[in-house]
Amino acid sequence: QNMSTSATSSFTRDCSSKRRSPSCGKSSVYYFSLWKVVRDNLHKAFWDILESELNDDPPEYGQAIRLLEEIREILLSFLNPDANRMRTQIMEVLDMDLIRQQADNDAVDIHGLSSYIPTTTDNILIFCVLDLMKMYTPNFTYNVFISHKNINCFYQLFCKRVFI
């Protein structure tokens, strides 16, 4: 009920201010205002519920596990078909049955998972950039950018060459 009241009051405030503005006479403004309010409230509700469940004593991991399942599917969807090693690693680290068992025993390695996901996302991004390089710059020398220290520099240079 709090969420619907919040959405209603936010929408009312937003629409009221839009009606007073002479430049906002189109119905699309109201649609996008409503969409933004609903989206923002749903995001806030999702993160509030997740935080509340994780702060319970003992923690409730239902929402977090559903989020991890979605993240795993998204990560897998970005992989090339021949990225078997990365796919296997993601499936092993984000083994949902194992995570559920750990959750039942309050032994989930939240810090490990929270550092694994961004690192894996970065690795996938790097592979995507390398694939783009292969497509758009066939004569580019890859060996110069092997070290992890130069990946950021490489990414900036590549983006400048391709997108600017």
C-alpha positions in Angstrom: 0.0 0.0 0.0 2.9 2.4 0.7 4.2 1.9 -2.8 0.9 2.6 -4.4 0.4 5.7 -2.2 3.9 6.9 -3.0 3.3 6.3 -6.8 0.0 8.2 -6.7 1.3 11.1 -4.7 4.4 11.3 -6.9 2.4 11.1 -10.1 0.0 13.8 -8.8 2.8 16.1 -7.9 4.5 15.5 -11.3 1.3 15.9 -13.4 0.2 19.0 -11.4 3.5 20.7 -12.1 3.3 19.6 -15.8 -0.2 21.0 -16.2 0.9 24.4 -15.0 3.6 24.5 -17.6 2.5 25.9 -21.0 4.9 23.7 -22.9 3.6 20.4 -21.6 0.3 20.1 -23.3 0.8 16.6 -24.9 -0.4 13.4 -23.4 3.0 11.8 -24.1 4.5 13.9 -21.2 2.0 12.3 -18.8 2.8 8.8 -20.1 6.5 9.3 -19.7 6.0 10.9 -16.3 3.9 8.0 -15.1 6.3 5.5 -16.6 9.2 7.2 -14.8 7.4 7.3 -11.5 6.4 3.6 -11.7 9.9 2.6 -12.8 11.5 4.5 -10.0 9.1 3.2 -7.4 9.6 -0.4 -8.6 13.3 -0.1 -8.5 13.2 1.4 -5.0 10.8 -1.3 -3.8 13.0 -4.0 -5.2 16.2 -2.7 -3.6 14.3 -2.0 -0.3 13.0 -5.5 -0.1 16.4 -7.0 -1.0 18.1 -4.9 1.7 15.4 -5.8 4.3 15.6 -9.5 3.6 19.4 -9.5 3.8 19.3 -7.5 7.1 16.8 -10.0 8.7 18.2 -12.2 11.4 18.7 -14.8 10.0 19.0 -13.3 6.5 16.4 -14.3 3.9 18.0 -14.9 0.6 15.0 -15.5 -1.7 15.2 -12.2 -3.5 19.0 -12.2 -3.7 18.9 -15.7 -5.2 16.4 -14.7 -7.9 18.6 -11.7 -8.7 21.7 -13.9 -8.9 19.8 -16.3 -11.3 19.0 -13.3 -13.6 22.6 -12.1 -13.4 23.9 -15.5 -14.3 21.6 -15.7 -17.3 22.6 -12.2 -18.5 26.3 -13.0 -18.2 25.8 -16.3 -20.1 23.8 -14.5 -22.8 26.8 -12.2 -23.5 29.2 -15.1 -24.1 30.2 -16.3 -27.5 29.2 -19.8 -28.3 32.8 -21.0 -28.1 33.5 -19.5 -24.7 33.2 -22.8 -22.9 35.7 -22.1 -20.2 34.1 -18.9 -19.1 30.6 -20.5 -19.4 31.7 -23.4 -17.1 33.3 -21.0 -14.6 30.1 -18.9 -14.4 28.0 -22.0 -14.0 30.3 -23.3 -11.2 30.5 -20.0 -9.3 26.9 -19.2 -9.7 25.7 -22.7 -9.0 22.2 -21.9 -7.8 21.6 -25.2 -6.1 24.8 -24.7 -4.1 23.9 -21.1 -3.3 20.5 -22.2 -2.1 22.2 -24.8 0.2 24.5 -22.2 1.5 21.6 -19.9 2.1 19.8 -22.6 4.1 22.9 -22.8 6.3 23.5 -19.1 6.4 26.9 -19.6 4.7 26.6 -17.6 1.5 29.8 -15.8 0.5 28.2 -12.5 -0.3 31.5 -10.7 -0.6 32.9 -13.3 -2.9 29.9 -13.2 -5.2 29.7 -9.4 -5.1 33.3 -9.2 -6.3 33.0 -12.1 -8.8 30.2 -10.5 -10.8 31.8 -7.2 -11.7 35.1 -8.9 -12.4 33.4 -11.4 -14.7 31.4 -8.6 -16.4 34.7 -6.7 -17.0 36.2 -9.8 -18.5 33.3 -10.3 -20.8 33.4 -6.6 -21.8 37.1 -7.0 -22.7 36.4 -10.1 -24.8 33.6 -8.2 -26.6 35.9 -5.3 -27.3 38.6 -7.8 -28.6 35.9 -9.3 -30.9 35.0 -5.9 -32.1 38.6 -5.2 -32.8 38.9 -8.4 -34.8 36.0 -7.3 -36.9 36.9 -3.6 -37.4 40.6 -3.4 -37.2 42.1 -6.6 -38.6 45.7 -5.3 -38.7 45.7 -4.0 -35.1 48.5 -5.4 -33.0 47.0 -7.2 -29.9 50.3 -7.9 -28.2 50.8 -4.3 -27.0 47.7 -4.5 -24.9 48.1 -7.9 -23.2 48.9 -6.5 -19.7 45.9 -5.7 -17.5 47.3 -2.3 -16.8 46.9 -1.3 -20.5 43.3 -2.6 -21.0 41.7 0.7 -20.0 44.1 2.6 -22.3 43.4 0.1 -25.0 39.6 0.4 -24.6 39.8 4.2 -24.8 42.0 4.1 -27.9 39.8 1.5 -29.5 36.6 3.5 -28.8 38.2 6.6 -30.2 39.1 4.8 -33.5 35.8 3.1 -34.0 33.2 5.5 -32.6 34.6 9.0 -33.0 
